[in-house]
Amino acid sequence: MNLTVTNAHFHVGKKSLIKDVSFHLKTGERVALIGPNGCGKSTLLRLICGLNKPSSGEILLDDKAVHAYPRRSLAQRLAYVQQKSSTEELVKAEDAVALGRTPWIRAFERWGDNHQAHVDKALKQVGMRHKRSQYWHTLSGGEQQRLHIARALAQSTPFIVMDEPTNHLDIKQQLVVLGLIEHIERTLLVAVHDLNHAMRFDRIIAMKEGCLVAQGTPDELISEAFIQDVFEVRSRIIRSEGHPPHIQLLS
């Protein structure tokens, strides 16, 4: 599933939230979207997911405009994991994941083994099979987020978009969720808050003040000068043999 964004703009009243953004994602590519708070990351993801329409420019999935897809057809191609999705408290974990199968269930179709197999596989992938009968409100924030990812996996789309999936999680749960994401074999576009997390991706796209300011591999893009320019903070990049670079932010 290819994604092409060309000269995308998005305005609310007279305020420009997205300005002339263009980039391309290839099938199977894993891309991190970074930038300061308020730079337009979430707005851009909502445009890509068809939740808002660009004021001008194009957003294409496999050479077809996102807004040209019927909602059901789009949901068979693209899954969206929000920062913190709402789920009814009295829903069981398994039932929350089963909602991902909704785009694939035809009118008057009964729940069958095929749909159940997708749910079972997704629960296994996120390590939550043992919690399948537990009610949503009894689960930790990290467990709930793993189920949101499982729902996207059960949706069986070739492309998954995530908006800061580790936000609000403690360090241990952040690492668990990042480990899950690393093993997802789909085209991925993930808004990332922590620069060290972004280093785990194939490519990075950086935004500032609604504009795309840089893109490239982590090794090509991330430098102390780049971090100063985009985030306006001093940093030190620590490199050691056999380990990925680590970014230390300085006061």
N, C-alpha and C positions, 0 to 999 in steps of 0.2 A: 504494500500500500504506500504509494508515493504521496507526499504533501508538497504543494507549491504555493507559497504566499508571494504575491507580486504587488508592490506599491500599495499595501494596505494602509488605509487611514480609518480612524474611528473618532467621531466627534460627539460630545454631549453638549447641546447648546453651542456656545462659542468656544468651548474648551476642547482642545485636541488631546485625546488620551493615547492614541496610536498614530504615529507619523511616518508614512512612507516606508513601511517594513516589508522587506523581501528576503526570502530564504527558501531552501529546498531540503526536504528529507527524503532519503532513499529507503527503499524497502529493507527492513531489518536493522536500520540504524538506530542507535540509542543516543539521544541528544538531551543535554541539560540546558535549561533556560535559566539564566542568572541575571541579577541586577538589584539595585537598592529597592527598598520598600516604596511602593507608589510609582514604580517606573513603567508599569503597564503589563507586567507578566500575566496576571490573572485575566485582565481584559483581553489580551491577545489569545489566551487559551479559550476563552468563551467565544471569540470569533471563530476560531478553528473548529470548535465543537458545534457551531451553528446556533448557539444560544443568543448571539447578537449578530447583526449583519453589518459588514463594513460600510462606512460612509462612502468609500470609493476603493478601487483596487479589487484584486481577485484572491480568493482562497480556494484552491482546487484539491480534491482528493481523486487521485488517478485521472487527472485531466477533466474532472467534472466539478462545477462549483458546488461547494458545501450546501448552499441553500437550494440547489436544484434537486437534491436527494429528498424523497419523502422521509419523514421522521423515522419510520420503521426501517427503511433501507439504510439510512445513515447509522442507526443504532446497530446494524449488523456489520458495520465497517469500522466504527469508532466507539470506544468506551472511554468514559470520563470519570476519573477519581478526584473528587473535590478535596479541599483542605480538611473539611469536617462536614461530612454528609449527615443528614438527619435520618434516623430510622426509628420506627415505633418501638417503644420500650418492651412491649409484650411479644415482639417477634422473636422467634428462636434463631440462633445463628445460621442454621442450615436454610431456613426460609428466607433470611436476608440475602444469602448468596444466590438462592434460586431465582430471585428477582432479575438476575442477569440474563436469564433465559427468555424473558418476556418478548424481546424482538423476534424470537424464533418460533414462538407458539402461535399456530394458526387458529383462526376462529373456530370455536367448538372442539378444539383438539384437547384430548386428555393428557395429563402429565404422564410421560412414558419413560422407559429405561434409558433412552438416548439423552433426554434432558437430565435425568438423575445422574448419569455417568459424568456429564460435564460438571455438575455440582460436586460430586464426590472427588473428582480429580482436582478441582480448584481448592477444596478444603484441604486435601493432602498437600498441595503445593505450598500453601501458607501455614502448614503445621497446625491446623485447627480442627481436625477430624474428631478429636476427643472432646471438643466443646460444641459439637453440632447441635445438641439438644438444649444448650444453655440459653437462657433469655438474654436479650441484648443488653438490658440495663445492669446485668450482673457482671459484664465483661469489662476489662480495663480498656483505657484509651488505645493502647497498643494493639490489643486483641481486636477491638472494633475496626481499627484501621486495616489490619490484616484481612478482615472479612470484607471491607470495601474493595480491597485489591482482589480478593477471591471472587467477588461479584463481577468485577471487570473481566477476570479470567474466564469465568463461566459464561460470560457474554460472547466469548469465542470470536472476537474481532481481530483483524490483522494489525490494528493500530490502537494504542492506548495512550491517552493523555492524562497526566497527573499534575495536580496543583499543590506543590509543597507537601507531599504525603507524610513527611516526618515532622511537620509542624505540630507543636503542642505535646510531643512525645519526649519521654526521658531518654537519656543516652543509650541505655540498653535496648529500648524498643526502637530507637532510631536505627541502630545497627542491625536489628532483626529485619526491619522493613527494607533497609538498603540491601541486605543480603537477598531478600526475596526478589527485589527489582532486578538485581544483577543476573538472576537466572530466568527472567521472563524472555522468551524467544519471540518477541513481536517488535514491530516498529514502535519506538517509545519517544515521547516528548514529555519531559518532566521538569517543572519549575522547581528549582532547588534553592534553599536559603543558605546552606552552609557550603562554602567554596571547597572545602575538603571533600564533601560528598560529590560535588560536581566533577572532581578529578576521576571518578569511577566510570565516567561516560565516554563514549567514542568521540563525541564532539560537543562543544559548548557554544551556545549563542548568548551574547551579552546585550542587555538593554539598559538604557538610561534616558529618563525623561521622555518616555514614549517612543524612542528611536532605537533601532538596532545599531549598535556601535562597533561590534566585532563578532567574528565567529571563526572557529578553528578547533583543532584538537587541543586537549588540555596542555600538552607540551608546547604547542605553538603559541597558545594564547596567554596562559597564566604566567604573569611575572609581577614583581613588586611594583614596577611602574604602572602596569595595567590595573592592578588593584587600587593604587593611589588615584588613578584617573577615573575609574568607574565608581568606586565606593568611597573615595576621599578618606582613606585610612592608610596608615603605614603598616607594612607587613614584612615578614621575613619568610622565605621559602627554604625549608630544610630538606636537603636531599641526602639519602643514604642508600648505599648499594643493597639491592634486594628488596627495597621498600618503595612504595609510591611517594612522591613528594608530599610534604606536610606544610600547610600554610599556617603560620603563627601571626596573629594580628597583634600589633603593638599599640600602646597608648600614645 
